[in-house]
Amino acid sequence: MGKKKKAMTMAEVLVCLAVVGILAMMIIPIITKTTQNKEKFLYKKAINTMQNAVSAVMNENGVVNSANFWPDLSNNGGDLQKAIGSKMILMGGYGAGTSSDDPSFRSNDGMIWWDLPKQWPSNDEGGAADHIDITVDINGEGGKNMTTVSDENTVVTNPDRLKIRLMKDGRVIVPAYDDSSSDDYDWSFEREYLLSQDLKNITTDKNDKSEDSKSIR
């Protein structure tokens, strides 16, 4: 006659549930924090990807330091989209670059890039513009697909469509760190993502000009 299997007592069940509960309390905050910081890590990756591509193009052309490299390349017939995109191992070729629906290109990591023209733009005086602001969807079509401002007043928490600035000398920057880059665009989220600081001081109202809303600027 076989041995009778012993069932768990109520006390043992309660102990198991308590252990599972403690483990959940330890693991869930880690998972949550990782998910919340995903966009920040991807944004930093996007900056590095763009800078590496730009540097590769400049090195290919034998340029170490040029104050006017990208306008000169454009004036000599170079295609900015193809020059940069070719260094990112493209998916799907090139588009008009005017929106996420018709982007400049998609990189092999799934990021979608647009607002990168084929030719370097001119400024109001007819000379070369100092910079181009490129938009990137850092987690591609499968993400939130939201910019920093979802409507007239509401700022989005952890957006995944952000801007990167390409200077005409080949630097890839977030404008908080460049004295000549002041403009009307609010780069708060990009700077916060780059520094990986907490979002608690960013206002949820675009029209709120309180000190708290400016604390990370």
C-alpha positions as CSV (number, residue, x, y, z in Angstrom):
1,M,0.0,0.0,0.0
2,G,1.5,3.3,-1.1
3,K,2.3,6.2,1.2
4,K,-0.4,8.7,1.6
5,K,0.7,12.1,0.3
6,K,0.8,14.8,3.0
7,A,-1.0,18.0,2.1
8,M,0.3,21.4,3.1
9,T,-1.1,22.7,6.3
10,M,-2.8,26.1,6.5
11,A,0.2,27.5,8.3
12,E,2.6,26.4,5.5
13,V,0.3,27.9,2.9
14,L,0.3,31.2,4.7
15,V,4.1,31.2,5.0
16,C,4.4,30.5,1.3
17,L,2.0,33.4,0.5
18,A,4.0,35.7,2.8
19,V,7.3,34.8,1.0
20,V,5.7,35.4,-2.4
21,G,4.3,38.7,-1.2
22,I,7.7,39.8,0.1
23,L,9.4,38.9,-3.2
24,A,6.8,40.8,-5.1
25,M,7.3,43.9,-3.0
26,M,11.0,43.7,-3.8
27,I,10.8,42.9,-7.5
28,I,7.8,45.1,-8.7
29,P,9.5,48.5,-7.8
30,I,12.6,47.4,-9.8
31,I,10.5,46.4,-12.8
32,T,8.5,49.6,-12.6
33,K,11.5,51.8,-12.3
34,T,13.2,50.1,-15.3
35,T,10.0,50.6,-17.4
36,Q,9.8,54.3,-16.5
37,N,13.5,54.9,-17.3
38,K,13.3,53.0,-20.6
39,E,12.7,56.2,-22.7
40,K,15.6,57.9,-21.0
41,F,18.0,55.2,-21.8
42,L,16.7,55.0,-25.4
43,Y,17.1,58.8,-25.8
44,K,20.7,58.6,-24.8
45,K,21.2,55.8,-27.2
46,A,19.6,57.8,-30.0
47,I,22.0,60.7,-29.3
48,N,25.0,58.3,-29.4
49,T,23.7,56.7,-32.6
50,M,23.4,60.1,-34.3
51,Q,26.7,61.3,-33.1
52,N,28.5,58.1,-34.2
53,A,26.8,58.3,-37.7
54,V,27.8,62.0,-38.1
55,S,31.4,61.3,-37.0
56,A,31.6,58.4,-39.4
57,V,30.6,60.7,-42.3
58,M,33.1,63.4,-41.3
59,N,35.9,60.8,-40.9
60,E,35.0,59.4,-44.3
61,N,35.4,62.8,-45.8
62,G,38.7,63.4,-44.0
63,V,37.3,66.1,-41.8
64,V,38.4,66.2,-38.1
65,N,37.1,69.7,-37.3
66,S,35.1,72.0,-39.6
67,A,32.9,74.9,-38.5
68,N,30.8,74.5,-41.7
69,F,31.0,70.8,-42.6
70,W,27.3,69.9,-43.2
71,P,26.4,73.1,-45.3
72,D,29.6,72.5,-47.3
73,L,28.7,68.9,-47.9
74,S,25.2,69.9,-49.0
75,N,26.6,72.7,-51.3
76,N,28.8,70.1,-53.0
77,G,25.8,67.9,-53.8
78,G,25.7,65.7,-50.8
79,D,22.4,64.2,-49.6
80,L,22.2,64.6,-45.8
81,Q,19.7,61.9,-45.3
82,K,21.7,59.3,-47.2
83,A,25.0,60.4,-45.7
84,I,23.8,59.9,-42.1
85,G,21.3,57.2,-42.7
86,S,23.8,54.9,-44.5
87,K,25.8,54.8,-41.2
88,M,22.8,53.5,-39.3
89,I,22.0,50.3,-41.2
90,L,18.7,51.3,-42.6
91,M,15.3,49.6,-42.6
92,G,12.9,50.6,-45.4
93,G,15.0,53.1,-47.2
94,Y,14.5,56.9,-47.3
95,G,11.3,59.0,-47.2
96,A,10.4,62.7,-47.5
97,G,11.4,63.2,-43.8
98,T,8.5,65.5,-43.0
99,S,6.7,63.4,-40.4
100,S,6.7,60.0,-38.6
101,D,4.4,58.7,-41.3
102,D,6.9,59.6,-44.0
103,P,10.2,59.7,-42.0
104,S,13.7,60.4,-43.2
105,F,14.6,56.8,-42.4
106,R,14.3,54.0,-39.9
107,S,17.4,52.7,-38.2
108,N,18.0,49.0,-37.6
109,D,17.2,49.4,-33.9
110,G,13.6,50.3,-34.7
111,M,14.0,54.1,-34.1
112,I,12.2,56.4,-36.6
113,W,13.9,59.6,-37.6
114,W,12.4,62.6,-39.4
115,D,12.9,66.4,-39.9
116,L,16.3,65.7,-41.5
117,P,16.2,67.3,-44.9
118,K,18.2,66.2,-47.9
119,Q,19.9,69.6,-48.2
120,W,21.2,71.8,-45.4
121,P,18.7,74.7,-44.9
122,S,19.5,78.4,-45.1
123,N,18.9,81.1,-42.4
124,D,16.8,84.2,-42.8
125,E,19.8,86.1,-44.2
126,G,20.4,83.6,-46.9
127,G,23.5,81.9,-45.3
128,A,23.7,78.5,-43.8
129,A,21.5,77.7,-40.8
130,D,23.4,77.0,-37.6
131,H,21.6,73.8,-36.9
132,I,18.9,71.3,-37.7
133,D,16.5,69.9,-35.1
134,I,15.9,66.2,-35.8
135,T,12.9,64.3,-34.3
136,V,13.3,60.7,-33.3
137,D,10.7,58.2,-32.1
138,I,13.0,56.3,-29.7
139,N,11.0,53.1,-29.5
140,G,9.5,53.1,-32.9
141,E,5.9,52.3,-33.9
142,G,5.4,50.0,-30.9
143,G,5.7,52.7,-28.3
144,K,3.5,55.5,-27.0
145,N,4.2,57.6,-30.1
146,M,3.7,60.8,-28.1
147,T,5.6,64.1,-28.2
148,T,6.2,66.2,-25.1
149,V,3.0,68.1,-25.6
150,S,-0.1,66.1,-26.4
151,D,-2.5,69.1,-26.8
152,E,-2.4,72.9,-26.3
153,N,-1.8,72.7,-22.5
154,T,-0.9,69.2,-21.4
155,V,2.6,67.9,-21.1
156,V,3.2,64.2,-21.5
157,T,5.0,62.2,-18.9
158,N,7.8,60.1,-20.4
159,P,7.3,61.0,-24.1
160,D,9.0,58.8,-26.7
161,R,9.2,61.4,-29.5
162,L,12.0,63.8,-28.8
163,K,14.4,66.2,-30.6
164,I,18.1,66.1,-31.1
165,R,20.0,69.1,-32.5
166,L,22.7,68.6,-35.2
167,M,25.0,71.6,-35.5
168,K,26.6,72.6,-38.8
169,D,30.0,71.7,-37.4
170,G,29.0,68.1,-36.7
171,R,28.2,68.3,-33.0
172,V,25.1,66.5,-31.8
173,I,23.7,68.3,-28.7
174,V,20.8,69.0,-26.4
175,P,20.6,72.8,-26.4
176,A,20.8,73.4,-22.7
177,Y,24.5,73.0,-23.0
178,D,25.0,75.4,-26.0
179,D,25.0,79.2,-25.5
180,S,24.0,79.9,-29.0
181,S,21.0,77.6,-29.1
182,S,18.2,79.5,-27.4
183,D,14.9,79.2,-29.3
184,D,11.1,78.8,-28.7
185,Y,11.2,75.1,-28.3
186,D,11.1,73.8,-24.7
187,W,13.9,71.3,-24.3
188,S,13.1,70.5,-20.7
189,F,12.3,66.8,-21.3
190,E,15.3,66.2,-23.5
191,R,17.6,67.8,-20.9
192,E,15.9,65.8,-18.1
193,Y,16.2,62.6,-20.1
194,L,19.9,63.3,-20.8
195,L,20.6,63.9,-17.1
196,S,18.2,61.1,-16.0
197,Q,16.7,63.3,-13.3
198,D,13.3,63.0,-11.7
199,L,10.2,64.4,-13.5
200,K,8.5,65.6,-10.3
201,N,9.4,69.3,-10.9
202,I,8.1,69.4,-14.5
203,T,4.7,71.1,-14.7
204,T,1.8,69.4,-16.4
205,D,0.5,72.7,-17.7
206,K,2.4,74.2,-20.6
207,N,1.1,77.7,-19.6
208,D,2.3,77.4,-16.0
209,K,5.3,79.6,-15.7
210,S,5.9,79.1,-12.0
211,E,9.4,78.6,-10.5
212,D,8.8,74.9,-10.1
213,S,8.2,74.5,-13.8
214,K,11.6,76.1,-14.5
215,S,13.6,74.3,-11.9
216,I,15.4,71.9,-14.2
217,R,16.0,74.4,-17.0
